[in-house]
Amino acid sequence: MGLYPEIEPYDHGMLDVGVGNRVYWEVCGNPKGKPAVMLHGGPGSGCGAGFRRYFDPAAYRIVLLDQRGCGRSTPRASAYGTDMSVNTTAHLIRDLELLRGHLGIGRWLVWGVSWGSALGLRYAQTHPDAVSELVLTGVTTGSNAEVSMLTRGLGRIFPEAFERFLAELPEDERDGNPAAAYNRLLESPDPEVRARAARAWTDWETAIIPAPPRSVERYEDPAFRMGFARTVTHYWGNDHFLGEGNDEGVVLRDVPLLKGIPGTLVQGSLDLGNLLGIVWRLHHAWPGSELAVVDDAGHNAGAPGMVDVLVAATDKYATR
C-alpha cells in the first residue's frame, strides 16, 4: 500500500495564540474533504512534510501544525529567553481549539505519533465533541511510569549509554528524576552547560529509540537539539502537566471519557514503550478501539509495515 504521493499545502499561516506565541499551521489535500489534524511527537519534534502522506489527499482536508516552541512556530524553545511556563499540555490543547475555530472545522480525525498520541488522547478526553476518530502510533500516555521507564528502567538494557547519561548530572541528582535534573541544566544561564546537557540528552534518546538516519541527523543541528531537549525535559520533568495522579496515568484513568469515539492503535512489537503494557491496557479499557501490532517494528511510524496499517486506518475512516 505505502504512503500517498507527496503534496504541497494549499493554505498556511501563523496563528496568534496569545502571550507572544504564534503557531505555524498548513492545510493540504481536498478543501472539501474530511478534516484531519496531525499531532507530532517529542514534545518538540515539529511536523514534517512526510506526515501529509498518511492520508488520501482526495478524501481528506489535512491539517498539520508545529506545536508551541518548535518547527516554524515562534518563539522557539531553542532560544534561552523563551518563556516555557506557557508551553504546557493545556496550552497545546487550547491551541488546537483555536486552530479548529480559525479553520471553521466542526469535528476532525486526530492522528498522533508518540507524544502526539498522548496529546491526542487528552484532547479527545477534554473535547470529545471535536474528535471524530483517533489514529495513534508509537502510543504513549504521558504517565510518570513511562517517563521513569525511559529515563531509568532502560538503563539496565543500555548500561553503557546510561552511565554516560547520568555522568552529565551533578552527583547529588543522579538518584532522582533525570528528566527534571536535565531540565534544570537546560535552563542554566551558562550556555556551555546548556549545550552539554542538550547533547547528552539527545545521545540518550538515540541510544534507546533507534530511528531513521534523517531523524538522528536533526540532532546534529544545535538549535534543533537545544529546543527538542529543553521541551522534552520540560514536559517529562513536570508530569506532562497532567496534574495529580499521573504516576500510573491520568490519561489511562480517564479512558471512559473516550466513549463513542472509535480509534485505531498501531504499535511496533519492538517498541520499548511496550515494556509497561500501556498500549494493551489502553486498548482493553477503550471499547471503541482496535489494536494492530506490527511485527519487527519499533518506535517508528515510517517502518514499512507500520505505514501500511496506518494508511489503511485513515482509508477506513475516510468515508465514515
Secondary structure, 3 states (H helix, E strand, C coil): CCCCCCCCCCEEEEEEEECCEEEEEEEEECCCCEEEEEECCCCCCCCCHHHHHHCCCCCEEEEEECCCCCCCCECCCCCCCCCHHHCCHHHHHHHHHHHHHHCCCCCEEEEEECHHHHHHHHHHHHCHHHEEEEEEECCCCCCHHHHHHHHCHHHHCCHHHHHHHHHCCCHHHCCCCHHHHHHHHHCCCCHHHHHHHHHHHHHHHHHHCCCCHHHHHHHHCHHHHHHHHHHHHHHHCCHHHCCCCCCCCHHHHCHHHHCCCCEEEEEECCCHHHHHCHHHHHHHHCCCEEEEEECCCCCCCCCHHHHHHHHHHHHHHCCC
